[in-house]
């Protein structure tokens, strides 16, 4: 018994939409990062589902690289959040007007 690819695409679409909603509506930097991670995981679901559908490992390899990219993004993002909290005592992304150009 296998699950059709369309169900994986629907799951990926739902996870991506939740992540996009979080990116567009949240002001907290930690929730913003978690929403970006949801969007990357939705892409991984698609990559792995289509790799399984076509019977090759290319999508799984790209998903592995995407996970490494997500880990690097989290490391840089948490560093920025720590500097943001140290300077402004808040992790609201609308507060630091001096970090803009």
One Martini backbone bead per residue (centre of mass of N, CA, C, O) as a GRO file, in nm:
protein
  101
    1UNK     BB    1   0.091   0.041   0.028
    2UNK     BB    2   0.053   0.354  -0.124
    3UNK     BB    3   0.117   0.691  -0.161
    4UNK     BB    4   0.034   0.945  -0.325
    5UNK     BB    5   0.171   1.236  -0.444
    6UNK     BB    6  -0.067   1.435  -0.397
    7UNK     BB    7  -0.054   1.420  -0.083
    8UNK     BB    8   0.228   1.541  -0.054
    9UNK     BB    9   0.161   1.809  -0.193
   10UNK     BB   10  -0.062   1.894   0.004
   11UNK     BB   11   0.115   1.892   0.255
   12UNK     BB   12   0.325   2.093   0.150
   13UNK     BB   13   0.126   2.325   0.103
   14UNK     BB   14   0.033   2.354   0.394
   15UNK     BB   15   0.310   2.406   0.524
   16UNK     BB   16   0.383   2.651   0.350
   17UNK     BB   17   0.137   2.829   0.428
   18UNK     BB   18   0.203   2.841   0.727
   19UNK     BB   19   0.483   2.971   0.690
   20UNK     BB   20   0.388   3.221   0.532
   21UNK     BB   21   0.200   3.330   0.748
   22UNK     BB   22   0.424   3.363   0.962
   23UNK     BB   23   0.602   3.564   0.802
   24UNK     BB   24   0.369   3.787   0.750
   25UNK     BB   25   0.260   3.814   1.078
   26UNK     BB   26   0.515   3.809   1.239
   27UNK     BB   27   0.742   3.973   1.488
   28UNK     BB   28   0.888   3.742   1.589
   29UNK     BB   29   1.194   3.607   1.524
   30UNK     BB   30   1.151   3.310   1.606
   31UNK     BB   31   0.888   3.265   1.441
   32UNK     BB   32   1.015   3.339   1.175
   33UNK     BB   33   1.221   3.104   1.167
   34UNK     BB   34   1.011   2.875   1.191
   35UNK     BB   35   0.866   2.946   0.924
   36UNK     BB   36   1.106   2.898   0.737
   37UNK     BB   37   1.137   2.600   0.814
   38UNK     BB   38   0.864   2.513   0.705
   39UNK     BB   39   0.925   2.587   0.410
   40UNK     BB   40   1.169   2.394   0.379
   41UNK     BB   41   1.012   2.132   0.452
   42UNK     BB   42   0.819   2.147   0.212
   43UNK     BB   43   1.038   2.113   0.001
   44UNK     BB   44   1.136   1.836   0.103
   45UNK     BB   45   0.878   1.681   0.053
   46UNK     BB   46   0.879   1.720  -0.251
   47UNK     BB   47   1.153   1.600  -0.318
   48UNK     BB   48   1.099   1.314  -0.199
   49UNK     BB   49   0.840   1.243  -0.351
   50UNK     BB   50   0.959   1.270  -0.644
   51UNK     BB   51   1.187   1.067  -0.604
   52UNK     BB   52   0.999   0.828  -0.551
   53UNK     BB   53   0.834   0.848  -0.814
   54UNK     BB   54   1.104   0.826  -1.009
   55UNK     BB   55   1.338   0.640  -0.868
   56UNK     BB   56   1.539   0.844  -0.728
   57UNK     BB   57   1.806   1.037  -0.538
   58UNK     BB   58   1.806   1.345  -0.598
   59UNK     BB   59   1.596   1.463  -0.398
   60UNK     BB   60   1.742   1.361  -0.142
   61UNK     BB   61   1.999   1.522  -0.186
   62UNK     BB   62   1.866   1.802  -0.186
   63UNK     BB   63   1.744   1.772   0.098
   64UNK     BB   64   2.015   1.755   0.243
   65UNK     BB   65   2.111   2.039   0.155
   66UNK     BB   66   1.871   2.188   0.282
   67UNK     BB   67   1.937   2.109   0.575
   68UNK     BB   68   2.212   2.251   0.580
   69UNK     BB   69   2.098   2.531   0.516
   70UNK     BB   70   1.911   2.545   0.767
   71UNK     BB   71   2.136   2.528   0.979
   72UNK     BB   72   2.281   2.788   0.889
   73UNK     BB   73   2.036   2.976   0.920
   74UNK     BB   74   2.002   2.934   1.225
   75UNK     BB   75   2.277   3.032   1.318
   76UNK     BB   76   2.254   3.319   1.203
   77UNK     BB   77   1.976   3.394   1.323
   78UNK     BB   78   2.054   3.363   1.624
   79UNK     BB   79   2.274   3.577   1.618
   80UNK     BB   80   2.087   3.812   1.543
   81UNK     BB   81   1.894   3.779   1.786
   82UNK     BB   82   2.105   3.831   2.007
   83UNK     BB   83   2.175   4.118   1.915
   84UNK     BB   84   1.889   4.228   1.931
   85UNK     BB   85   1.852   4.174   2.238
   86UNK     BB   86   2.102   4.328   2.343
   87UNK     BB   87   2.016   4.616   2.216
   88UNK     BB   88   1.667   4.605   2.267
   89UNK     BB   89   1.516   4.391   2.458
   90UNK     BB   90   1.408   4.253   2.182
   91UNK     BB   91   1.239   4.036   1.913
   92UNK     BB   92   1.131   4.258   1.744
   93UNK     BB   93   1.142   4.340   1.397
   94UNK     BB   94   1.033   4.657   1.426
   95UNK     BB   95   1.237   4.807   1.621
   96UNK     BB   96   1.513   4.810   1.447
   97UNK     BB   97   1.596   5.105   1.282
   98UNK     BB   98   1.924   5.115   1.291
   99UNK     BB   99   1.975   4.850   1.095
  100UNK     BB  100   1.915   5.015   0.871
  101UNK     BB  101   1.990   5.224   0.601
   0.00000   0.00000   0.00000
